[in-house]
């Protein structure tokens, strides 16, 4: 009996060894859903929106937007952002990231309290309610993932919105960003 068990183990080991193979190459890490934000780091004039500069009471800006406000298909529309507080150069930052086929798509927010955020480059603007939103459409820029970067004065400071979507399944990228701006403005903390 012992010989039979040993023979079976040797045979199984031989079969599995014959089926194994080596894959050459280096693993590629998943690409982060982000582009270098072209936000100006220059101090700007104080924002003219509702809250006084730097009072620390605006609350959690990232909780004002959720998966239900975004066009992406995810299992749990009530799930929290994929990542929060990842950009130390801003008071608040958050990201909603999901996959569409082999592409990562999503939205990032960055909030700076007490002063606005501006863009180093822009190629358009529009009004959302009483607020001017400036944007930089990078849909056709081959040096970055297809994206749109938007900024506006918000809650006594400034908010930057980046939408990244190379899938072209959810409408124009800057229109997606405009919808996020509308959601934020509808829920803007009052002074």
N, C-alpha and C positions, 0 to 999 in steps of 0.2 A: 504494500500500500504506500509505503514511504517512497519507494522508487517511482511509482506512478505519479505521485504528487510532484516530486522533483522533476521528472520528465516533462510533465505538463507546464511547470514553471519555466523550465529551460526553453521549451517550444514557444510559449507565450512571449518570453523575452526575445527570442530570435525573430518572431513575427513583428513585434513592435519595433525592434531595431532596424529591420529591413524597410519598414514604412517611414522611418524618420528621415528628415532632410533639413538642411541648413538654409536659412534665408539670408542672403548677403544684403548689406546696406545699413544705413543709419536711420533710426527712428526719427520721424519728423514730429515735433511738438505741435499741438493744436494752435492755430493762429489766434491771438487774442482779438476779441471783438473791440477794436478801438483803432483810431487813427490819431496821429499827433494833432491835438487840438490847436488850431491856429488862433488861439485867444491871445489878446494883447496882455502883456504882463505889466504894462505901464499903469501907474496910478491914474485914475480918471477923476473927473469932477463927481461930487456926490450925486447919487441917484435922486430923481425927482418923484419916486414912487412913495407909497404910503407910510413906510416904517422909518423911524430914525436910524441912522447908520450904526451898525454894530451893537444893537441892544441885546442880542443873543436870545430873543424870544420868538423867533419865527417858527420854531418847531421843526419837525422832520419833513423836509420838502420831498424826500423820496417816497414818503407814504401817501403823497397826493396823487401819484400816478401808479397804475397797476397793470397787470397783464390784460385785464378786461378793457383797458383803454387803448390797447395796442392791437394791430391787425393780425398778429401771429397766432398760429394754431398751437396751443399748448394744452396739456391735460388738465392742469389746475390753474384756472384763471384767477384764483385767489392767492396763488403762491407769492412769496416775497421776491424782491429783486434777486437776480443771480449773484450780485456782489454789491457791497456797500463800502463806503469810506476807503476806496482804493487809490484816490488821488489826493495826496497830502497837501497839494498846493491850493486846494479849495476847502471851504468849510464843510461842505457835504458833497458826496459823489455817489452815484449808484448806476447800476447796469442791469438791463433785461436782455438776456442772450438766449437764443434758441437756434436750432438747425433746420434748414429747409434743404432737403437732399444732402449734398456734401458742402453746403455753404452755411456759415454762421451769419445770422441776421439779428438786429436788435437796436436798442436805444440806450444811450448813456446820458445822464444828467450831471451837471456840475453847478454848484451854487456857491456864490461868494457873498457873504454878508457885508453890508455897509458900503459897497462900491460896485458900480456896474462892471460888466465884462464886455469887451469889444473884440472885434475880429481884426486880425492883421490884414486880411484880404476879404473882400466881399464882392458878390456879383448880383445882389438884389436885396429888396426889402418889401415888406407888406405890413398891413395893419391887422392886428387881432384886437378887436374891441378898441380901446383907447391907446393901445400900446404898439409901438413900432418894433417889428422883428426884422433884424438884419440877418442875411444868410449868405453862405458860401456853398454853392452847389458844386460838388466834386464827383458828379456821376460819371463823367467821361475822363477824369484825370487818371492816367494809367499808373501813376506813382503811388496811389492809395486804393483801398477798397472803395467801391462805389458808395458815396456818402453825401450827406448834407449836414452842415454845421450851422446852427442858428443861435442867436443871442438876443436877449431882451432884458430890460430893467425889470426887477421882480422883488417884491417884499422888502424894499429898502436896499436892495443889493442888485445882483445880476445872476441870471441863469444861462447856462450854455447847454444846448441840446445837440447831440450828434446821433443821426440815424444812419445806420450802415445796413445796406440791403443790395447785394449783387444779384438777387434772384429775380427782380423785376416782377414779382408776383403780387405785390401789395400796393401798387400805384406809384406815382412819382415820389421819390425819396423826400424832397422838400415839402410836399403835401403831407406826408406822414409826420414830419417835424412840426408843421403848422398845427396839426391836430393835437399833438402833445402840448404845444404852447397854449392852445385853446383850453385844454383840460386844466393846465396849471393856472391859467388866469381865472377860470371859473372857481377855483378853490384857493385863490391867493389869500394868505393870512391878512387880516385887517389890522390896522394900526390902533 
